[in-house]
């Protein structure tokens, strides 16, 4: 195989690997929310994935804010070994009707505080809520979160989706099909990595296809010419 085709394929593969590795690292650094059963008008389990993006400090506290304009009538927090959980209830600016219930107050924040070492450097943990009913007529819900490190640093995940520190956002439209929501959510680092791996395989196939695809055509043409000479 000509050297130039080998170099071209290697360059494409290297560039693709670097891009995918960067995307996976960026996704893994985010605090995200997902759900195996969320759908408008129903009850759901919300799972917050929290990575510790540090080489020498641990995550010691997580504060999740719940929507006040579309409050939940029920909020149950996961009880975890090594963590103390607290729910804060506030009076709403105006009463909100949720299903058959009109709420004048609701749980607005849930806080998990480590009672031991917390989430070690470069590791992650998951924190779950059971909530309902989910609102109807909306495509997504945002859950701004504050992540506190053992050195006192507080990282606020409260920005827009395209920003450096986006708020964890649950897409309700995609959650109507639970399996699709679990595998195709672009905020899930695993889903991004699998999708990127597929892209890498495709690029490699294209590169080697170009490299090998040109050789057989020339070889065939040469073979045809030799055959004609032999016949004459």
N, C-alpha and C positions, 0 to 999 in steps of 0.2 A: 504494500500500500504506500503511495507517495507520502513523503515526509510532511508536505504542506497540509495534507488532509488530516494527518494525525495531530499536528499542531493546532489546526482549526478546531477539531473536536475537543481537544484538551482544554483549549481556551474557553469554549462555550461551557463545558462542564464546570470549570473552575469558577467562572463568573456566576453561573446559576447557583452553585453551592454557596458562594458568599452571600448572594442576595437572599436565599432561603434561610441561611443561618441567621442573618440579621433580622429577618421578619419574625423568625421563631423566638429569638431573644427578646425582641420588643413586645411580642404578644405575651410571653411568659411573665414579663415584669408587671403586667397590669392586674389590678384587682377586678375580677369579673363576676357576673352573676349568670346562672343558667337554671333551667327547671326541666324536670322529666315529665311534668304533667300540667303545665300552665295552659289555661285557655280562658278567654274572656267570660266573665260571669261565674267562674268556678273557683274552687280552692286549689292551692298549689304549694309545692315544696320549692323554696328558693334556696339555691346553693351558692354561697359566696366563696370563691377560690382566692386565697390570699398568699402570694409568694413573698418571701423575705429577700429583697433585692439588695443584699449587703454581704460582704465577706467577713465582717467581724461584729455585727450587731444582730439582735433578735427582734422579732415583732412581739410586742407585749400588750397591745390593745387594738381593738377594731371597733369603730363606731359606725353603724349603718343608719342612714336617715331614710325614713319612709315618706312617701308622698302625702302632703297635707291636703292638697286639693282633691285627691282621690284616695281617702283613707281606707284602711282595712278594718272591718268590724271584728275580725279575729286575728291575733298575732301570737303565735307560739314560737318560742326560741329554743334551739337545740341546747341541751345541757351537755357540756363536755368536761371530761376529767382535765384538771389543770387550768380551768378557766371559770371565772365568775361572770354570770350573765345578768344584766339589768335592763329592764324595759322602762322607758320614760313616756308617761302619758301627759298630753297637753290639751288644753281647751282649744277647739278649732275657732278660727275667726268667724265663720258662719256655719250653721248646721249643714251636714251633708247626708243625703239619703243614699244608703247602700242596700240594695235589695228592698226588703220590707222594713229595714231599720233606719232610723234617722240618728246620726251620730252628732253629738255636741262636743265630744272629746274622743281622742284616739291615741294609739301608740305612735309616737313620731320618731323615736330613736331606739335602737337596740345596741347595747355595748357589751362586748366580751373583753374581760381584763384577765391577763395571765396571773395565776397564783403560783406558778413555778417558773420554768425557763422561757416559756412562750414558743414561738416558731423559730428554730435555729437559722443561722445564716445560710442562704442559698437553698432553703427548703420551703415547703408550702404546707398549708392546712386548709380545711374547708369548714365553713360555718353555715348552718341551715336555719331557715325560718319556715314555719307553716302559716300561710296567710290566706285570707279570703274575706269577702269575695273579690276576685279581680274585676276591675272595671271593664265595661263594654264600650265599644266605640272608639278605642284608642289602639294605636299600633305598638306602642312601647311604653315602658315605665323606667324611670331613672332612680337609682339609689345611691346618692352621693355618700362616700365613705371616707373616714379619717383613719389612717394607719399610723400607729405610734411605735417607734423603735426604742430599744433599751437605752440609747444614748440621749433620748429626749426629742429626737427629730419627729415631726408630724408631717406625713405626706397626705395631702388632700386630693382624693380622687373625685373631682366635682366639675370637671370641664366638659366641653363638647366632645363628640365622638372622635373628631379628627385632631384633637389637641394632644399634648404630651401626656396628660394625666386625665383621661376621660372617666366620667362617672360610670360605674357599673350599670348597664342598661339591658333590660329584658325585653325582647321582641315578642309581643303577644301574637302577632299575625302568624309568625313561623311556628309558634308553640302549639297551634291547633293540631299539627301532626307531631306527636311527641318524638318519634324516631328521627324525623327530619330535623327537628329543632336540636336534638342532641348531637347529630353528626355534622350539621351544616352551619351551625352558628359561627359567624366569622370572628366573634370575640373569643372563641375557645381556642387556646394555643394548640391543642392536639389536632383539631380540625384544620387549622391553618397549616400545620406542619405536614399533615397527610396530603392536603391539596397541593402544597409546594413540592412535595416529593413526586407527586404525579406530574407536575410541570417539569421537574428536572428529568424524569424518565423520558418525557416527550421530547425535550430538547436534545437529550443524548441520542434518542432514536433518529431525530432529524439530522443531527450532525454526522452520525455514522452512516446514515442512509445516503447523505450527500457524498461521503467519502467513498463508500463501496459502490454506490449507484453509478458513478462515472466509469469505473473500471470495467465492469462486465460489458457495457455498451461498446467501448473501444476494443475489448477483446473479441467481441462478436464480429465487429467490422473487420478486424484483422483476420479472423478465421474464415470469413466469407471470401475475402480477397485471396487467401492462400488456396482455398478450394477451387476458385475460378482458375487460378494459375495452373493447378494440378490437372484440371480437366482439359485445359487448352494444350 
